[in-house]
């Protein structure tokens, strides 16, 4: 086995996460990426949950064993990893809402901020500026809802670690999977989309319970052996992108949703953990993976601030639209990479010195979603 395969970094999973974050951007900004509408883009969050469980288990399963770092230290390390970009996204989201919302609604934004700074959901009824989607759990930066449930799963994983045997994980994942099936079958649209609003917050527990602990289970069942193959590594990413570009008839939406969540996502994570690219492809995939969490947390605040300028784009040809979309995505990815390198990385290193108590930097482990 070569040096690449022995690395602690899962480059293929990093690349998959990076391009999945772009799918989320296209899903949330579907009016700007009009040539392509990704109706099932919300399923990317389920991929993030599975990858998070896999990578967290790879980084902490041994460290949480008796005599290891302990649950409290683990949670402090997770907060160090997640909070800086969460804070930046929340502050930028607040600024964007203040620019877009009428002055009469500013008191709601100000009231939501203290809870948001504590990473807690907002109990205040607040809707988006256009009035279409009320009741976000995190109205100042909507994607933050998945971090809340991610931290809930992290807490269970850390404090109940000694009870999470393979048999218990299998039972937990199976029960959550049945609830996902029931949700998709009963839904008129075959969707399992939920967790982001007050009315469907309960289903965020189901989605993260299935995804995160499936990821932990996959890691424990995985042999750990990795082979080098650029074709397979790139193919995994391309296959994932193609899944969301294929039009799905409404009658098959539930079948599509459940197939992706129950079979395709676990298979892609398993394959991504089994194959690594060579040097140059690896560098590209790691770049997109490194920027993924920043992209996830900052894309809506940034695009909402752009919307607040009220700049109306003129009618454009298909080619001009595609070029504009590519330019916007490139801008967001580069901005995310810059924020990770110049803001998130330095702050986390400083915070880690106090949290780790002189231990190795590797205790930071991998991030969520790198959500």
Steps between C-alpha positions, in 0.01 A plus 500: 500500500645837404534814706181656364289209610653510845411866557253584771319726254219351293560706186220340299250570776637855525442554129154348522417734787630801311295441187199408714526845661472647149180303450366666814587843358312421181206366699470808722564746215293316239375824343857598413601158374191485281631274222510219754249455780601246763178410675659233723801705605393483863617136504857630505451563873436129548828430322670748733360322805627160381845633412516683831429182695761309300775761533425579866515130585829464313645788699353432844393138547833410658538831682163468673586155635569478877808704583456719194405864459155474660160625384535856632830558319353348184208744508731796559706393199187472287391849601845635416466341156149623428449831677728754324341459157158457658551838671616668180203361307260613773638855508499532121150353491384754757645784294332368187162473670528852638556620144208303357236505773280805572594707804186382678647147508844592629402433861441133409846475349661658806300269729616190309869594514580409867368145457677469167831597659448206737424272201141454623187494282281805477154468663382828345269484199702658220469450128721572204491849345275385214263336748505159337656275767415577861642354815869427434678353801796722412358798310828693514676227299265219403752217435609517865215266593705199394783602734258500792397140430860409422601616848212302651631188328854583611379528858330161490805346333738639762303448820347165401810372324546189713143388426522550123593148400458383144173332595364817662605711202331259261177514700510880519569542130231247405236674712587838348495349150147372555391849601660641185312247289174586674560871443573458128207266440251722682622821336315613189831590338704207629723739691679455832591867517470619860687625802559857388174658624305507823218292354727217385787526750421156640605340174847646528551254785401209274726610213807553714439182702493299180782679317754565775478161668495323163830676433640374832377149418655510152835599647495214748414250227752641255830315468699822482683386188523758222610469140623773268281567197439838338225353284299368794560810717387742229224262392348505848476879491364507146243230576375695799460816289318311224250359749363849561495598134278214387131604485280284719130447418274604791363147528851368570612773738461288814687209339776736389531665841514175694739341250742791537483516880489128579731363231683754283638725774633213718653338190671823394641559849625141516660525156641845577668361810642208302661686208742790506625707205863562414687817583361763264139385501527468876608863532197618302254291699651610831471865393126469439455296816683758709278778366176301541410601856569868429293475183214336686494761777562813293323451168155618610617803703721611210240446228232666713723805539541505123122482467470795739669721241187458285709461190277361227681289244402569138354233278780274385554214261550148626876529448517829691293351781724196528812717504347721770410195709851358464645837599276524806588148612870564449474820703324321787749211503803732500342716770435188707859383455629843601277506810619155603867588461507856632221495755390154609837323508690762704217540752464126550873460554492763773194353666645152477804598706271569793269204451757231428723576795815436300376185327549433133320715245359183347249491782299752306399213280293550189211735470139437435345582175779589539190657571 
